[in-house]
Amino acid sequence: MPSGSVTASFPNREGTVQRRSFELQGDGLRYRVPARPDGGIPMSVRRRMP
């Protein structure tokens, strides 16, 4: 497995390339996943705890 790669959580995604746009700002990391069928784009936010 190449450096920086992770194993898929879902078998139907194993071996596929999944790119995510991300943003680092202060103690926060935000990333977006592909659009849902209704066109909405989910965003996940992670924050570093003090």
Secondary structure, DSSP 8 states (H G I E B T S, - for coil): --TT----SSGGGTT------EEEETTEEEEE----TTS---EEEEE---
